[in-house]
Amino acid sequence: MLKLVRSEPIAYLGFVMKSVFHPDMDSVEPASVFAALADPIRLGIVVALADSEEVEARCGSFCTLGSPSLLTYHFTKLREAGVTRVRVEGTTRLISLRRAEFEARFPGLLDSVIETARRDPNLPRLINGQLLAR
């Protein structure tokens, strides 16, 4: 059973916004990780995050990979699989890899997938390879 870790409620302009849920890393299963990373757009997002000098990137940084609604779907799949963490800052969502947690749960898996994906010439990539930081 997937165990969720609830983040703190988000307050913005006096309103409490919906919390972002992340799975507890102990309950993340390899099958859900592989299913999330099987999609080329999601794999492109992960490689872009791994290659970035920034720890977090705005979700809007990936607009060359698809429409906002499509990217929201992919960000959700990555977050629910335990691959990424989303932090809300005002109206901005910042996405980052859960690299340290992932390495502790599945040693070497994420790095292996990223290295293999980097060699794929058909993988969707950002135009300038640049992610927008905060």
Buried (B, 14 or more C-beta within 10 A) or exposed (E): EEEEEEBEEBEEEEEEEEEBBBBEBEBBEEEBBEEBBEBBBBBBBBBBBBEBEBEBBBBEBBBEBBEEEEBEBBBBBBBBBBBBBBBBEEEEBBBBBBBEBBEEBBEEBBBEBBEEBEEEEEBBBBEEEEBBEE
